[in-house]
Amino acid sequence: MRTDGQGGITRRTALGLAALAVSGLSAARAAPSRESPLGPGSARFAGAFVNWGETGREHMLQAWEKWLNQPPSSVIGVDFYGQNTWDDFHKLDWVPGLWKKLNPARNVVWSVPLTITGTPLADVAGGLHDSDFEAAARAIAQAHPKAIIRLGWEMNISSMGWFARGQEDDYITAFRRMVAIFRRHSDDFRFDWCPGWGAQDTPADLAYPGNDVVDTIGLDVYDFKSEGSVAERWSNLYLKAPFGLEWQREFALVHGKLMSYPEWGVGQAGDNAEFIQRMHDWFAANRAVIAYAAYFDVDGLWPTQIDNGQFPKSGNLYRKLFAS
């Protein structure tokens, strides 16, 4: 989902990346403790992209943790570098430092655009913007040396400035070049390749940049309005859809990667608690091969925030299922 920036397998790989995902406080009354179907370490499924708040996302994420009765600093945060202009991009260079100042123990998924709208991917692939990405890599490494870097996400959606259709080679070259830049600043960065779910506007796999530069196969999944019953919607629109959940699981298995869900949420189709239940059940069934999941708790292109009462059925169920 576009925002304004403020508002996968070997056993060793699975264990290592899962541990990475969980490394890293006015909240509602804490949810009751219980044994979660998600198993030990359920916090790795309870990450979030939250609002900016008065002093930054960290304090809002602490309130999110309290709402879910998750241990402090246990869930992963999500943030975005600016996407509209290069000035917007650089204005975010100070934000990783704020995260660190407010909580050095937090780990973050940094969504980093692969180019800026109007700048051809070929320019990035050719090295014309290396200095811009060097600055971002340096800022993130100083604050979050074990961050997950989600480069050029949703490349299969036409509204993204790095839309890959017709320029898959440039997308792949640019992605690989940026990974090399980021690795110069931290050997502990991990890289998430993350399409939007479904067929979208171009086949996502044509833009896969290679196993040596990808650590997790992500998928952004939102509950959209569609025809049919709840069961039909889940099967046709999410589970068995082209480039849906089953495709992601098979693609990640073939490439020896864990899966991830950097963005997911209800809202576009209203207060649909069944979607929350089915996503939770998917996470539980595949928990050994999922690195992390993060709910999109910010109203973006459509309302998705779930902890403010606007979707009471979904919010209550989410809190019940994802509480510690």
N, C-alpha and C positions, 0 to 999 in steps of 0.2 A: 504494500500500500504506500502510495506517495504521502509524504508529510512535509511540514515546513521545517523540520529539524529542531524545532523548539516545542511546541505544544505538549547407512552405512556400513567375510569379516573375521578376522582372527580374534581369538579370545584376548590376546594382549592388546590389540588395537581397541577392542570394545571397552575393556576395563580402563585403559589409559585415557581415552577420550571422554568417557563418562566421568572420570575423576576430574578432568579438566573443566568440564561444564559446570561442576558444582563448586569449584574453588572460587576462589575469588580473592526513625523508628516510629496530634489527634487521630488515632486508629480506632476501628470498631472493636467490640469485645471479641477476644480471641476465640477461634473456633475450637470445638472439643477435640482432644487427641483421640486417635483411633489407629488401627492397623490398616494401612493403605494398600489397595490392590496394586498400586504402583511399586510397592516393595520398599526396602531401605533406600534412603537417599531420594525420597520423592520430591525434594526441593528442586531437583534438576528439571522437573516437568512444570514447575511453577514460576518460571521467570516471567518478566514483563517489560514492555515498553510503557512507561508511565508519563504523566504530565510533568511539566517543568517545575511547577510549584513556585514558592517564593524564593528559594535559594538553590534550585537544581533538582534533578531527577532522583538523586540519592535519597533525600529525605522522603520523597513520595514512595520510593521503593521500600524504604524501611516501614512505612505505614502499610504497604501491601503485604510485607512479610508478617506483620503483626495481625493483620486481617485474616491471614491463613495460618497463624500460629506456627509459622516456619522459623527456624533458628535465625538469629541475626546474621546477615551477610551470606546466607546460604543459597539464595536464588540469584540467577544471573540477570543482569540488566541489559537493556538494548538501547542503543542510541544511533543517531544518523548524522553523518557529515552533510554539509550543505550541497544542494544539487542544482540550484538555478543559475548561479554565476560563480566564477572563480573567487570573487570577493566573498560570496556566501560560504564557499568551501573553506576559505582560510579563516573566516570568522569563528569557525568551530575549533581551531587549534588550541584555544585555552580551555575548552570544556573538559577534555580528559583530565587535565590537572585539577579541575574543580571536583570531579568524581573522586579523585585520589585524596584531595584535601578533606572532603567530607567523610570518606571511608576508604582507607588504603586496602582493606580486605576484600572489597567488592571486585568481581570480575565482570566484564562487559563484552557484549557482542557489538562491534562497531560496523555499521553498515556504511560502506565507503563507495560512492559512485565511481564508475569506471571512466567517465568523462562528464563534462558539463554540457547541457543542452546547447547546441550550436557549435560545439567543438567536435569535429569528426573523430570517431574512434581511431582512424588511421593516424591522427596526430599523436594520440596517446601511445599507440603501438609503435610509432616511430621515435618515441622518446622526447617529444617536444614539451611534455609537461612532467618530466621526471622530478623537477625541483618542487613542484606542487605536492606530489605524492610523497617525496622525501620528508617534507615538513609535516604532513599528516602522520606518516609512519613514526617520525621522531616523537611527536607529541603523544601519540597513543602508547608507544613503547615506554616512555618515561612514567606514564601513569598505570598502564595495564600491560605489562610485558607478556602476560599469558592470555591476552585478549583473543577472541574469535573475530576474524576479519571477514565480513560478508561483502565481498567485492562484486560490484555490478549485478546486484540481485534483480530478479524478475526480468531478465534479458529477453524473455519470450513475449513481453507485453509492449505493444507499439507506443504507448505513452512514455516509456522510459527513454531517457536521453541516450542510452547505450543499447537500444533495441538492436538485436543481433541479426535480424533477417537481412540477407543479402550482403552482410559484412561479418559473417561468422569468423573468417580468418583474422580479421582485425580485432574482433572481440577476444578471441583466444590468445592472440599475440599480446594484446594489451593486458589481459588478465595475468598471463605468465610474467610479463615484465613487471607488473605491480607487485606480484608475490616476491619476485627477486628483490625489489626495493625494500619491502617490508621485512624480509628475512635479514637484511643487513642490519636492522635495528633491534630485532629480537628473534632468537632461535626458537622461542617458545610460542610465537604466534601460531594459530591454527586458522585454516581458510575454509570458508563455507561457500559452496556454489549452490545458489538457491533460486530456482525458477518459481514463477507463479503456477499454482496447480491448474491442471486441465490443458486442453488443446491451445487455448489462448490464440496468439496471432502468428506463431511460428513454432516448429518443433524445437523444444528446448535442447534435446540431446545433440543437435548439430553444433551447438556452442559449448560443448563440454571441453574444458581446457586441458585435461589430463590428470591422471592419478597422482603424479608427482607434485602437483600444485593444489590439490584439493584434499581436505581432511574429512569433511562432512558433506553429505548431499542433503540440502535443505529443501523445504517446500513451504510456501506461504499459502494458507488455506483459510478461506472465509465462508461463512454460511450465506449463500445467495438464494434469492427467490427462484423457484422453478416449479414446473408441473409435477404432479404425482404425489403419492403418499410420502410420509417421512422416510419409510424404509426404501422406497424407490429413489427418492432424492439422494439418500446416502449411498446407495449402490451405484446409481447412474452418474451422479455429479461428482462424487468424491472417491469412492472405493475403486470402481472399475473404469472410470473415465480415462481417456487418453491422457497420459502424464498426470494421473491421479495417484492416490496413495499406494495402490498395488504396484503401479509402474515404479514409483520411487523406491519401494522396498526391493524390487527385483534389480533395479539399476544400481542401487547401493550395494547389494549383495555381489553382483557381478564385478563391481569395481573395488570391492573390499573396503567399503566405507560405512561409517555409521550414518544414520539419518538424523535430521534436525528439523525443528519447526520454529523458525525465528519470528514468524508472525502467524497468529490464528485468532479467530474470534467470531462472535455472533454480531447481529445488528442490522446488516443489510436486509435480511429477511425477518427482522423483528426479534422478539423475545423467544428464542427457540432453545429451550433447555435440552431437548433431545440431541441437538448437535453437540452440546457440551458433553453429554453422556457418551455419545459415540466416539468423539475424539479422545476422551479419557480412556474408553475401552480399547481403542486402537493403541494408545500409548502403553497401556498395561499389557496388552498382548504382545507388543514388540519392544518391551522395555529394555531387553538385553542388547538391542541394536539401535537405540536412540541416545544421542549425546545430550540433547536438551530440548526444551520447548519453552516458548515465551508468548504469553497472551498480549494482544495489542490493546492495552488499556487506555487508549486515547481516541477521542473522536476525530477521525481523519476525513477521508472522502465520504464516509457515512458514520453514524454513531456506532462505536464498539465498546466504549468504556463500560465495565461490568461491576465495579465496586461502588457505584454512586446511586444505585437504586433504579436506574432507568430501565433495566431489564431484570426485574426482581426474581423471576423463576430461574433464569440462567445464572444470575449472580449467586443466589442461594445454593444452587446445585454445584456451581464451580467451587464455592467455598467449602462445601461438604466434601467434594471429591479430591480437592487438591490441598486440603489442610494437612498439617503434619500430625 
